[in-house]
């Protein structure tokens, strides 16, 4: 294919090139037309001089935003350009001249942009976010692949709940059966880990909670590792390693995108290779109660409650880096958590709270191994016993200590990018009141 990509142009100074892309923006000045051409890898200024060809000049002046073009020209060094080059245009092939493109440089409301998400993702900042997301995903896979974990994908259709039954999407299956969209691949991970030792799944999960906060999506992507012969401390150590690896990779590979997003990278640069604080739930409750007493929080936190967004933000702000909170009350955790032997009211679980108000990005812990305990838990949680017989088999045949966690890609990406809402970290977000485009 006769094509040079924009991010490669600095290697072709003085050479003739063919660029294939779309018109991002344009302006004219006397005998010059300046075309901002994008091709997915970057944006370059292409200069059309009337003196070279009046036909090409007039063609360039008539182009609308997002017209599809093939540009032939030569690469010139330009120190004023952010990519160090510009293109002197010799000829233009117009594949489609677009008119009345709805997203213009003026300010648009959020609803308008979300309705036009299929076009909005062409903008500089949204393009940068999706590239950072790609790097988060790639780094995540590399981390687990390089540390002996085997990818073993889990089903999206499941017969019963993994987390709370109130956040399930029910779908019709064959012959009047009911199935549910998965909330997590974790229960199946426990089976694959018993085969492979260390496994992980990576895919979409679904939560039907009616939440409209900036941290929530109805459909999102989660990576979930599971380890045999592992305990709660192993979960926190693994999660710490993963986050350090992701941050370092994003800082190394996405400098240009972080500039476009105006991300304060100094807040990320202190992260790699850090040991994250590990705070017991009891200590976290004391911090929150002190914050209320000092007038820094509106509501006084009660022991036994789960954290809300203001609580998570306040806790992480005390450390200015990711922080693990562990040993939560069992009543606020899922049925499969192992209990603390000295304090059975506590679950051996941990959440990793990101700094800067981004909340929980990792949640997991140690799994219960005792068959009788799990049978009792399934009954107390009003779960259908027949749907969990296969899961109970994992305790009947070779039960060992094991542990794992889940990390949401969108929240991690939002934190890397320094953007407020997770809806911009996935190409086409699904939320409480949004099912299109």
C-alpha positions as CSV (number, residue, x, y, z in Angstrom):
1,X,0.0,0.0,0.0
2,X,1.5,3.3,-1.1
3,X,1.0,5.3,2.2
4,X,3.0,7.0,4.8
5,X,1.6,7.5,8.2
6,X,1.8,10.9,9.9
7,X,3.6,9.6,12.9
8,X,6.4,8.4,10.6
9,X,6.9,11.7,8.6
10,X,9.9,12.9,10.6
11,X,11.8,9.9,9.1
12,X,10.9,11.1,5.5
13,X,12.1,14.7,5.5
14,X,12.9,15.7,1.9
15,X,11.0,12.8,0.4
16,X,7.8,12.5,-1.6
17,X,4.9,10.9,0.4
18,X,1.3,9.9,0.0
19,X,-1.0,10.5,3.0
20,X,-4.5,9.1,3.4
21,X,-6.8,10.6,6.0
22,X,-9.5,13.2,6.8
23,X,-9.5,17.0,7.0
24,X,-9.4,17.9,10.7
25,X,-9.4,21.7,10.0
26,X,-8.4,24.3,7.5
27,X,-7.8,27.9,6.9
28,X,-6.7,30.1,3.9
29,X,-4.5,33.1,3.7
30,X,-4.0,34.8,0.4
31,X,-2.4,32.4,-2.0
32,X,-2.1,29.6,0.7
33,X,-4.5,27.0,2.1
34,X,-3.4,25.2,5.3
35,X,-5.0,21.8,5.7
36,X,-4.8,20.0,9.0
37,X,-4.8,16.3,7.9
38,X,-5.4,13.5,10.4
39,X,-5.0,9.8,9.8
40,X,-5.4,8.2,13.3
41,X,-1.7,8.3,14.1
42,X,-1.5,12.1,14.3
43,X,-2.2,15.5,12.6
44,X,0.0,17.3,10.2
45,X,-0.2,20.7,8.4
46,X,-0.4,20.3,4.6
47,X,0.3,23.6,2.7
48,X,-1.3,24.2,-0.7
49,X,0.3,27.1,-2.7
50,X,-1.8,28.6,-5.4
51,X,1.4,29.2,-7.5
52,X,2.0,25.4,-7.8
53,X,-1.4,24.6,-9.1
54,X,-4.5,26.8,-9.2
55,X,-6.7,23.7,-9.7
56,X,-5.4,22.0,-6.5
57,X,-5.6,25.3,-4.7
58,X,-9.3,25.7,-5.5
59,X,-10.0,22.1,-4.7
60,X,-8.4,22.6,-1.2
61,X,-10.4,25.8,-0.6
62,X,-13.7,23.9,-1.2
63,X,-13.1,21.1,1.3
64,X,-15.3,20.7,4.3
65,X,-14.3,19.4,7.7
66,X,-13.8,15.6,7.8
67,X,-13.6,15.3,4.1
68,X,-11.8,12.1,3.1
69,X,-8.5,12.9,1.2
70,X,-5.4,11.4,-0.3
71,X,-2.6,14.0,-0.3
72,X,0.5,13.8,-2.4
73,X,3.4,16.0,-1.4
74,X,6.9,16.4,0.0
75,X,7.9,16.5,3.7
76,X,9.6,19.6,4.9
77,X,11.2,20.2,8.3
78,X,9.3,22.8,10.4
79,X,10.5,23.5,14.0
80,X,7.3,25.3,14.8
81,X,5.2,22.2,14.3
82,X,4.5,19.9,17.2
83,X,5.7,17.0,15.1
84,X,8.6,18.8,13.5
85,X,7.4,18.7,9.9
86,X,4.8,19.9,7.4
87,X,3.9,18.8,4.0
88,X,4.2,20.8,0.8
89,X,1.2,19.6,-1.3
90,X,1.5,18.7,-4.9
91,X,-1.9,17.1,-5.5
92,X,-5.1,16.1,-3.7
93,X,-7.5,13.3,-4.4
94,X,-10.9,13.9,-2.8
95,X,-12.7,10.7,-2.0
96,X,-15.6,12.5,-0.3
97,X,-16.2,16.1,0.3
98,X,-18.0,16.3,3.6
99,X,-20.4,19.2,4.4
100,X,-22.1,20.5,7.5
101,X,-20.0,18.4,9.9
102,X,-22.0,18.7,13.2
103,X,-19.0,19.0,15.7
104,X,-17.3,22.3,15.1
105,X,-14.6,24.1,17.1
106,X,-17.3,25.9,19.1
107,X,-18.5,24.7,22.6
108,X,-21.0,21.8,22.5
109,X,-23.0,20.4,25.4
110,X,-22.3,16.9,26.9
111,X,-25.6,15.4,25.6
112,X,-24.9,16.6,22.1
113,X,-21.4,15.2,22.1
114,X,-22.6,11.9,23.6
115,X,-25.4,11.7,20.9
116,X,-22.7,12.2,18.3
117,X,-20.1,9.9,20.1
118,X,-19.5,8.1,16.8
119,X,-18.1,11.4,15.5
120,X,-16.7,12.9,18.7
121,X,-14.1,10.1,19.0
122,X,-12.4,11.8,16.0
123,X,-11.4,14.8,18.1
124,X,-7.9,15.3,19.5
125,X,-8.7,14.7,23.1
126,X,-11.0,11.7,22.6
127,X,-8.4,10.2,20.2
128,X,-5.8,10.6,22.9
129,X,-8.0,9.0,25.6
130,X,-8.6,5.9,23.4
131,X,-4.8,5.6,22.8
132,X,-4.1,5.7,26.5
133,X,-6.8,3.1,27.0
134,X,-5.1,0.9,24.5
135,X,-1.8,1.2,26.4
136,X,-3.5,0.4,29.7
137,X,-5.0,-2.8,28.1
138,X,-1.7,-3.7,26.5
139,X,0.3,-3.1,29.7
140,X,-2.2,-5.2,31.7
141,X,-1.9,-8.1,29.3
142,X,1.8,-7.9,29.2
143,X,2.1,-7.8,33.0
144,X,0.1,-11.0,33.5
145,X,1.5,-12.8,30.5
146,X,5.1,-12.0,31.7
147,X,4.3,-13.2,35.2
148,X,3.2,-16.7,34.4
149,X,-0.6,-16.1,34.2
150,X,-2.6,-17.8,31.5
151,X,-5.5,-16.1,29.8
152,X,-8.7,-18.2,30.1
153,X,-11.8,-16.4,29.0
154,X,-15.0,-16.8,31.0
155,X,-18.7,-16.8,29.8
156,X,-20.8,-13.7,29.4
157,X,-24.0,-15.7,29.8
158,X,-24.2,-17.1,33.4
159,X,-26.9,-19.1,35.2
160,X,-26.8,-17.1,38.5
161,X,-25.3,-14.0,40.2
162,X,-21.7,-13.7,41.2
163,X,-22.2,-10.4,43.1
164,X,-25.4,-9.0,44.3
165,X,-28.6,-10.3,42.7
166,X,-30.0,-6.7,42.4
167,X,-27.5,-5.7,39.7
168,X,-28.1,-8.5,37.2
169,X,-29.3,-8.1,33.6
170,X,-31.7,-10.9,32.9
171,X,-32.0,-12.2,29.3
172,X,-34.2,-14.9,27.7
173,X,-32.3,-18.1,26.9
174,X,-33.5,-21.1,25.0
175,X,-36.6,-23.1,25.9
176,X,-37.8,-20.5,28.3
177,X,-34.6,-20.6,30.4
178,X,-33.3,-17.4,32.0
179,X,-29.7,-16.4,31.8
180,X,-27.9,-13.3,33.1
181,X,-25.1,-11.1,31.7
182,X,-22.0,-11.6,33.8
183,X,-21.1,-9.3,36.6
184,X,-17.6,-10.9,36.9
185,X,-15.7,-13.9,35.6
186,X,-14.3,-14.6,39.1
187,X,-16.1,-17.8,40.0
188,X,-15.0,-19.4,36.7
189,X,-11.5,-18.0,37.3
190,X,-11.4,-20.1,40.4
191,X,-12.0,-23.2,38.3
192,X,-9.4,-22.3,35.6
193,X,-6.8,-21.4,38.3
194,X,-7.3,-24.9,39.8
195,X,-6.2,-26.2,36.4
196,X,-3.5,-23.6,35.5
197,X,-2.3,-22.4,38.8
198,X,-2.5,-18.7,37.8
199,X,-5.1,-17.6,35.3
200,X,-6.9,-14.4,34.3
201,X,-9.9,-13.4,32.2
202,X,-10.3,-10.0,30.4
203,X,-13.6,-8.9,29.0
204,X,-16.8,-7.0,29.3
205,X,-19.0,-7.2,32.4
206,X,-22.4,-5.8,33.2
207,X,-23.9,-4.1,36.3
208,X,-27.6,-3.2,36.4
209,X,-27.2,-0.8,39.3
210,X,-29.2,2.4,38.7
211,X,-26.2,4.7,39.3
212,X,-25.6,8.0,37.5
213,X,-22.2,8.9,39.0
214,X,-19.2,9.9,37.0
215,X,-17.5,6.6,38.1
216,X,-20.2,4.2,36.8
217,X,-20.9,2.4,33.5
218,X,-23.5,-0.3,32.8
219,X,-21.1,-2.1,30.6
220,X,-17.4,-2.0,31.3
221,X,-14.2,-4.0,30.8
222,X,-12.5,-5.8,33.7
223,X,-9.3,-7.9,34.1
224,X,-9.5,-10.5,36.8
225,X,-6.5,-12.6,37.8
226,X,-6.8,-15.6,40.1
227,X,-3.9,-17.4,42.0
228,X,-3.9,-20.7,43.8
229,X,-1.9,-21.2,47.1
230,X,-2.4,-17.4,47.6
231,X,-3.7,-15.2,50.4
232,X,-4.9,-11.6,50.9
233,X,-1.3,-10.2,51.1
234,X,-0.6,-11.8,47.7
235,X,-3.6,-9.9,46.2
236,X,-2.3,-6.6,47.4
237,X,1.3,-7.3,46.2
238,X,0.0,-8.4,42.8
239,X,-2.3,-5.4,42.4
240,X,0.5,-3.0,43.5
241,X,2.8,-4.5,40.8
242,X,0.1,-4.2,38.1
243,X,-0.6,-0.6,38.8
244,X,3.1,0.4,38.9
245,X,3.6,-1.4,35.6
246,X,0.6,0.3,33.9
247,X,1.6,3.8,35.1
248,X,5.2,3.4,34.0
249,X,4.1,2.1,30.6
250,X,1.6,5.0,30.1
251,X,4.3,7.6,31.1
252,X,6.8,6.1,28.7
253,X,4.5,5.4,25.7
254,X,1.9,8.2,25.8
255,X,3.7,11.4,26.5
256,X,2.1,13.2,23.5
257,X,-1.4,12.1,24.4
258,X,-0.9,13.1,28.1
259,X,0.1,16.6,26.8
260,X,-3.0,16.8,24.6
261,X,-5.1,15.9,27.6
262,X,-3.2,18.5,29.7
263,X,-2.5,15.8,32.3
264,X,-0.4,16.8,35.3
265,X,2.1,14.0,34.9
266,X,3.9,14.9,38.1
267,X,1.1,13.2,39.9
268,X,1.7,10.0,38.1
269,X,5.5,10.2,38.1
270,X,5.7,9.5,41.8
271,X,3.7,6.2,41.4
272,X,6.0,3.6,39.7
273,X,7.8,1.3,42.0
274,X,6.0,2.7,45.0
275,X,4.9,0.6,47.9
276,X,1.3,1.4,48.5
277,X,0.0,2.0,52.0
278,X,-2.2,-0.8,53.4
279,X,-4.9,0.5,55.8
280,X,-7.1,-1.7,57.9
281,X,-10.8,-0.9,57.6
282,X,-10.9,0.0,61.3
283,X,-8.2,2.7,60.6
284,X,-10.0,4.0,57.6
285,X,-13.2,4.4,59.7
286,X,-11.2,6.4,62.3
287,X,-9.8,8.7,59.5
288,X,-13.3,9.4,58.2
289,X,-14.7,10.1,61.6
290,X,-11.8,12.5,62.3
291,X,-12.5,14.1,59.0
292,X,-16.1,14.7,60.0
293,X,-15.1,16.0,63.4
294,X,-12.8,18.5,61.7
295,X,-15.5,19.7,59.4
296,X,-13.9,18.2,56.3
297,X,-16.7,15.7,55.6
298,X,-20.4,16.3,55.7
299,X,-21.5,12.9,57.1
300,X,-20.2,10.9,60.0
301,X,-19.1,7.5,58.8
302,X,-20.4,4.5,60.8
303,X,-18.4,1.3,61.2
304,X,-20.0,-1.5,59.1
305,X,-20.9,0.8,56.2
306,X,-19.4,0.7,52.7
307,X,-17.5,3.6,51.4
308,X,-19.2,6.2,49.2
309,X,-17.3,8.4,46.6
310,X,-16.6,11.2,49.2
311,X,-15.2,8.6,51.7
312,X,-12.9,7.0,49.1
313,X,-11.7,10.5,47.9
314,X,-11.0,11.6,51.5
315,X,-9.1,8.4,52.4
316,X,-6.8,8.5,49.3
317,X,-6.2,12.2,49.8
318,X,-4.5,11.5,53.2
319,X,-1.8,9.5,51.3
320,X,-1.6,11.2,47.9
321,X,-1.0,7.9,46.2
322,X,-2.9,4.6,45.7
323,X,-3.9,3.1,49.0
324,X,-5.2,-0.4,49.9
325,X,-8.0,-0.6,52.4
326,X,-8.4,-4.2,53.7
327,X,-10.4,-6.4,56.1
328,X,-13.9,-5.0,55.3
329,X,-17.0,-6.1,57.3
330,X,-18.2,-9.4,55.8
331,X,-21.8,-8.1,55.5
332,X,-20.8,-5.7,52.7
333,X,-18.8,-8.2,50.8
334,X,-19.8,-11.1,48.5
335,X,-20.7,-14.6,49.8
336,X,-17.4,-16.2,48.6
337,X,-14.9,-14.1,50.8
338,X,-12.8,-15.9,53.3
339,X,-13.2,-14.7,56.9
340,X,-10.6,-13.4,59.3
341,X,-10.1,-16.3,61.8
342,X,-9.5,-13.9,64.7
343,X,-12.5,-11.7,63.8
344,X,-15.0,-13.7,61.8
345,X,-17.1,-10.5,61.2
346,X,-14.3,-9.3,58.8
347,X,-13.8,-10.5,55.2
348,X,-10.3,-11.0,53.8
349,X,-10.9,-8.5,51.1
350,X,-9.0,-5.4,49.9
351,X,-9.9,-2.4,47.6
352,X,-7.2,-0.2,46.0
353,X,-8.3,3.5,46.0
354,X,-6.7,5.7,43.4
355,X,-5.6,9.2,44.3
356,X,-7.1,12.5,43.0
357,X,-10.7,11.3,43.7
358,X,-10.8,8.4,41.2
359,X,-12.0,5.9,43.7
360,X,-11.8,2.1,43.7
361,X,-9.8,0.7,40.8
362,X,-9.1,-2.8,42.2
363,X,-11.3,-4.9,44.4
364,X,-10.6,-8.5,45.5
365,X,-9.4,-10.8,48.2
366,X,-9.0,-14.3,49.5
367,X,-11.7,-16.9,48.6
368,X,-13.4,-19.1,51.2
369,X,-12.2,-22.7,50.9
370,X,-14.5,-24.6,53.3
371,X,-17.4,-26.5,51.7
372,X,-19.7,-26.3,54.7
373,X,-19.1,-22.5,55.1
374,X,-19.9,-21.8,51.4
375,X,-23.0,-24.0,51.5
376,X,-24.3,-21.9,54.4
377,X,-23.4,-18.7,52.7
378,X,-25.3,-19.6,49.6
379,X,-28.4,-20.4,51.7
380,X,-28.1,-17.1,53.7
381,X,-27.7,-15.1,50.5
382,X,-30.8,-16.8,49.0
383,X,-28.8,-18.0,46.0
384,X,-30.1,-21.0,43.9
385,X,-28.1,-24.0,45.2
386,X,-28.3,-25.9,42.0
387,X,-26.6,-23.1,40.0
388,X,-23.6,-23.3,42.3
389,X,-23.1,-27.0,42.6
390,X,-20.2,-26.8,40.1
391,X,-18.6,-24.1,42.2
392,X,-19.0,-26.2,45.3
393,X,-17.2,-29.0,43.5
394,X,-14.1,-26.8,43.6
395,X,-14.1,-27.3,47.4
396,X,-14.9,-31.0,47.2
397,X,-12.0,-31.9,45.0
398,X,-8.6,-30.4,45.9
399,X,-9.6,-27.1,47.7
400,X,-6.6,-24.9,48.4
401,X,-6.1,-21.3,49.6
402,X,-6.6,-19.0,46.6
403,X,-7.2,-15.3,45.9
404,X,-7.6,-12.7,43.2
405,X,-9.1,-9.4,42.2
406,X,-10.7,-7.4,39.4
407,X,-9.5,-4.1,37.9
408,X,-11.8,-1.9,35.9
409,X,-10.2,-0.6,32.7
410,X,-12.3,2.5,32.4
411,X,-11.6,3.8,35.9
412,X,-7.9,3.1,35.6
413,X,-7.9,4.9,32.2
414,X,-9.8,7.9,33.6
415,X,-7.1,8.2,36.3
416,X,-4.3,7.9,33.8
417,X,-5.8,10.6,31.6
418,X,-6.9,12.9,34.5
419,X,-10.5,13.2,33.1
420,X,-13.5,13.5,35.2
421,X,-16.0,11.0,33.8
422,X,-15.4,7.3,32.8
423,X,-17.9,7.7,29.9
424,X,-15.0,9.2,27.8
425,X,-12.7,6.2,28.4
426,X,-14.7,3.6,26.4
427,X,-15.5,4.2,22.7
428,X,-19.3,3.8,23.1
429,X,-20.4,4.1,26.7
430,X,-23.5,2.4,28.1
431,X,-25.1,4.1,31.1
432,X,-28.4,4.3,32.9
433,X,-30.0,6.5,30.3
434,X,-27.8,5.9,27.3
435,X,-28.0,2.9,24.9
436,X,-26.9,4.6,21.7
437,X,-25.1,5.3,19.4
